């Protein structure tokens, strides 16, 4: 039995402002009341995600908690996603009060709408 790796490595992160701007400009949008996905196809065989939590959502403690839960949700479900995409996940105000189950529900709903789940 092969073990699935539930890791979130640096190669799976979008970091630079240039890469975020590229995804915002060229990507398609999938909207939910709690968050937004920007998705663009990539020639590579990797899946990269960038997390965006604006200062309007709260103080640093709140923003860091939201990012931590977003990272954890992606980490647990990345094996189910298609490769070759860059995703920017933008949090909205309602997501600041949510628990991990809600993050998972929102993430899976957006992924299904974007048709990123593997068959």
C-alpha positions in Angstrom: 0.0 0.0 0.0 1.4 3.3 -1.1 1.3 6.2 1.4 0.0 9.5 0.1 2.2 12.5 1.0 0.4 15.3 2.8 3.1 17.8 2.6 3.1 21.4 1.5 6.5 22.1 0.0 8.1 25.3 -1.2 7.8 24.3 -4.8 4.0 24.2 -4.4 3.9 27.9 -3.4 3.4 31.0 -5.5 5.6 33.6 -3.9 6.6 36.5 -6.1 4.4 39.5 -6.9 5.0 38.9 -10.6 3.5 35.4 -10.4 0.5 36.6 -8.4 -0.1 39.4 -11.0 0.2 36.9 -13.8 -2.5 34.7 -12.3 -4.7 37.7 -11.5 -4.4 39.1 -15.1 -4.5 35.9 -17.2 -6.5 33.5 -15.0 -10.2 32.7 -14.8 -12.2 33.5 -11.7 -14.3 31.2 -9.5 -16.3 33.1 -6.9 -17.9 32.0 -3.6 -19.4 34.2 -0.8 -16.4 33.3 1.4 -13.5 33.3 -1.0 -12.3 33.6 -4.6 -10.1 31.4 -6.8 -8.0 32.8 -9.7 -6.8 29.9 -11.9 -4.4 29.7 -14.8 -3.1 26.7 -16.6 0.6 26.0 -16.7 2.8 23.9 -19.0 4.6 22.3 -16.1 3.5 19.3 -14.1 3.2 21.1 -10.8 0.3 22.5 -8.9 1.1 25.8 -7.2 -1.0 27.9 -4.9 -0.8 31.4 -3.5 -2.8 32.6 -0.5 -4.0 36.2 -0.3 -5.5 37.6 2.8 -5.9 41.4 2.8 -5.4 43.8 5.7 -9.1 44.6 5.8 -9.9 41.2 7.2 -8.3 41.9 10.6 -5.1 42.2 12.6 -2.0 40.0 11.9 -3.2 37.3 14.3 -6.5 36.8 12.4 -4.8 37.0 8.9 -2.2 34.4 9.9 -4.9 32.1 11.3 -6.8 32.3 8.0 -3.6 31.6 6.0 -2.7 28.7 8.2 -6.1 27.1 7.8 -6.0 27.7 4.0 -2.6 26.0 3.8 -3.8 23.1 5.8 -6.9 22.6 3.7 -4.8 22.7 0.5 -2.3 20.3 2.0 -4.9 17.7 2.8 -6.6 17.9 -0.6 -3.8 18.5 -3.1 -3.5 14.8 -4.0 -7.1 15.0 -5.4 -6.3 17.9 -7.7 -5.2 18.0 -11.3 -1.6 19.0 -11.9 -0.4 21.9 -14.2 -2.3 24.8 -12.6 -1.5 27.9 -10.7 -4.1 29.0 -8.1 -4.5 32.1 -6.1 -6.9 31.7 -3.2 -8.2 35.0 -1.9 -10.0 35.1 1.4 -13.1 37.2 2.1 -14.4 38.6 5.4 -16.7 35.7 6.2 -13.8 33.2 6.2 -12.2 34.9 9.2 -14.8 33.4 11.5 -14.9 29.9 10.0 -13.5 26.6 11.3 -11.5 24.0 9.4 -14.5 22.1 8.2 -15.9 25.3 6.6 -12.6 25.9 4.9 -12.6 22.4 3.5 -16.2 22.8 2.3 -15.5 26.1 0.6 -12.2 24.8 -1.0 -13.9 21.7 -2.4 -16.9 23.7 -3.7 -14.5 26.1 -5.5 -12.4 23.2 -6.8 -15.4 21.4 -8.2 -16.7 24.6 -9.9 -13.2 25.1 -11.5 -13.1 21.4 -12.6 -9.8 20.8 -10.9 -10.7 17.5 -9.2 -9.2 14.4 -10.7 -11.6 11.8 -12.1 
